[in-house]
Amino acid sequence: MKRGILLAAFGSGSFQGESTLRRFDRQVREAFPGVSVRWAFTSMLMRERLASARKKSDSVHKALKKMAFEKFTHVAVQPVHVIPGLEYGDILADADDLRADGTFASLVVGAPLLTEEQASVDRAARALLGELPPDRGSGEPVLFMGHGSRHAAESRYEALAVAVRKLDPLVFMGTLNGVIRLEHILDHLRAPGRPPDRVWLLPLLAVVGRHTLEDMAGASEKSWRSRLEAEGIACVPVLRGMMEYQGFMDIWVDNLAKAMRAWEA
């Protein structure tokens, strides 16, 4: 038996994002000593950028083929994604293809951060609330911006929003490309009759990248920060991705451990 782990992320070209991935890599290696760890990136655009910078840029399928060439027999793929959306579906499809031709003795895929099980949503909600800005004042709302999806898994964002607001009604979830948009959050903020003086703005994204720096906290009039400030609400952006929260990293590692137990089934 030759065991290996393939970590699959959207990808990152920033120093902060790459440092975050390295930190997670260290935690995985510490959790599973003696098991080889590799990386793959699910974004084609990010792979092209990494390739042009002469950095490692394997897709999941290519990385798995390389591991097969190196005679790995048991492989666990752990996506570092928030929801089981389109990219997660592509990972499952790649795994199915390689299972069909008998490439590995065992090939398993771990769950993303949020699944259909309410327990996973509740655990993520507790992890998120444990990482709220320590300087947040009483009564100050916190807004999280996720990517969103046209996939049915978009419902996981809504489930997380419900779970979080049961514990802290001033924490809101929204997405760039999903059902819950900033305008819906603004309706809640205006509801008491007077919007808050200040809100905290954080990404619901694995690593800090373009969406965080431009769409959330950027100077463009379309950014969340600019739109909130146009309403007379001061914003305090926190440029910290979800993979920088220990609670979220622990969830992904636990999902990987659960998947690896299938090797012994």
N, C-alpha and C positions, 0 to 999 in steps of 0.2 A: 504494500500500500504506500503510495506517494501522495500526500495530502497537500492541497493548496487552497488559498483564499484569493478570490478576485473581488476587489472593491470597485464598485461602479458609481461614478459621480457624473454630474452634468459637465463638470470641468471648470477650470479657473485659469486665467492668465495674469491675475494680479498677485503681488507679493503677499498681501494679507490672505487671499484665498489659498494660495499654495502653502503658506505656513499653517493654515487651518487643516488642510488635507494631511500635511506631514504629522501634525499633532494626533490626528485620528489614526493615522498609520501606526504611530508608536503605541497607542492604546490597544489596537488590535493585536500587534505583535506581542505585547505584554500579556494580553488575555489568552493567547494561543501560542505559547512558545514552541518552537520547533516546526511550525507550519509556515510554509512560504507564502508571502503576501505580494500580490500584483495589483496593478490599477488599470482601469479602462474608463473611457469618457463617452458619454452617451450623446453629447451635442456634436453634430457634424461641423458646425461653424467653429466651435471651440477646438475640435481636433485639427482643423485647418490652420487655425491661429497658432496652436502649439507646434504643429509640424513646420510652419514657416519660421518659428523661433528655434527650431531644431531641438524641441523637447518631446518627450514620450507622448504619443497621441493615439494609442490603440483604441479601436472600438471594442465592444464586448466580444463580438464574434471573432475578431482578429486575435484578441488576447487569449481567448479560450483555445483557439487553434494553436497558438504558440505553446500553451500549457500542455496540449495534447502531444505536440512534437517533443516536449521535454519529458514525456512519459508520466505525467501526473495521472493518477488513477481515480482519485477522489477530490472533487473540486466543489467549493461552496462560493456562490456569487452573492455578495451583499450589496444591494443598491443603497446609496446614500441619498435617497429621494424622500420627499415629504409624503406624497400620495401615490397610490397605485394607478397612475395615469398612463398616458401614451408611451412614455419612455420605459416605464416599468413593464408594460405589455411587450415592448420590443425585446427587452431582456428575457422575458419568459419565452418568447418565440425563438430567440437564439438558442436558449437552453433546450427547448423541445427539438430543434433541428439536430443538435449534437447528440441528444439522447437517442434519437431515431436511428442514427448510423452507428451507434455503439462506441462512440469516441472515448467515453469514460466509463469506468465501472459504476461510478455514482456522481451525478451532477445535480446539486440542489441550489435553490434560490431562496434567500431570506426575504422577509417582509420589509416594506418601507416603514417610515415612521408611523403613519396613520393607516389602519386597516379598517375593515368593516366591523371588527369587534369593538364594542364600546369600551372595554378595558384598555385598549391601546390609546383611544382618544382621551380617556380620563387620565392615563399616566402622562401623556404629552401635555395635557392642560396643567397638571401639577408641576411638571418640569418647567414649563413656560412661566408660570406665576412665581416660581422660585428664582427667576432670573430678571425680574423687573428692575428698572433703574433704582438704585438705592437713594438717589437724590430726589426722587419723585415726591412732590408735595401732596398733602391731603386734598382729595377731590380732583386731582389732575388725571385726565384720561390718558390711556396708552393705546396707540394705534399700531397694529402689525400689518405689514403689506406682504401678501403672498403673490406668487406668479399667477395662479389660476389655470383653468383648463376647460376645454370644451368636452372633455371626457366625463363620463358618469362619476368618476372618482372625485370630481369637484365637490360632491356632497360631503367629503371628509373635512374640507375647510369649514363648511357650515356646522358640522357636528362638533368640531373643535371650538368654534365660536360660541356655541351654546354651552358647552362644558365649561369654558373659561368664564363666561359671564355669570354662570351660577355661583362661581367662587369670588369673582370681582366684577361687578356690573360696569365698571369704568374701563375695562379692557376690551378693545374692539378688534375684529379681524376683517380684512378686506383683501381683494385681489385685483391685479391689473387686468386679467383676461377671464374673469369668472363672473359668477352671479352677484356676489357681494362687492359692490364698487365703493369708491370713496364717497360718492354722492349719497349712498345709503347711510354711511357712517355720519356724514354731515347732518343728515336729518335727525339722527339721534342726538348729536351734539347741540343742535338748535332747540331740541324739544323742551328743555326747561324754560325757554324764553330768552335766554342769554347764553351764547356759546362760552366755553371756558376761556380763560385768559391764555392758558398754555397747555400744550399737549406734547407727549413724548412719541416719537416716531421711530419704529424699529422694523427691520426686514424679517419676514417669515420665509426666509430663504436659507439654503444650506450654507452658502458662503457669500461674502460681500463681493459684488461684481457690478456690472453696468446697471442692472435694474435698481440696485440699492443707491448707487452713486448718482444716477441720472433720473430715473423715474420716481424714486422716493425722495431723495434729499437734494436733487439738482436745482440749478437756477432757472431752468426752463419754466415758462408759465404753465405748462401742463403737468409738472411734477406735483406730487402730493404736497410737498412742503410749500410750494408757491400757491397752490390752490387753497390750502389752509390759511396761509398768511393773508391771502386776498379776502378771507372772511374775518380778518382781524384777530386771528388766533396765532400766537407765537408758537414756534415749533422747536423742539430739541431733538435732532436726529441722533440716534445711537447706531453707529456703523459696526454692527456685530452680528455675524451670521449664526444660524442655529447650531452649526457644528462647533461653535465656540462655547456652547453651553454643555456642561458636563452631563446634565440630566438627559439631553437628547443623544449625546454620544453613547451613553449607557444603554439607551433603548436600541439603537442600531446594533451595538455589540451583542446585546441579549438576543435580538432577532437572528443574528448570525449564529450564535451558539445553539439556538433552537433548530436552525436549519442543519447544522453540522451533526446534530444527534441522529438525523435520518441516515447518516452513513452507517450507523450500527444497527439500523432496523432490519 
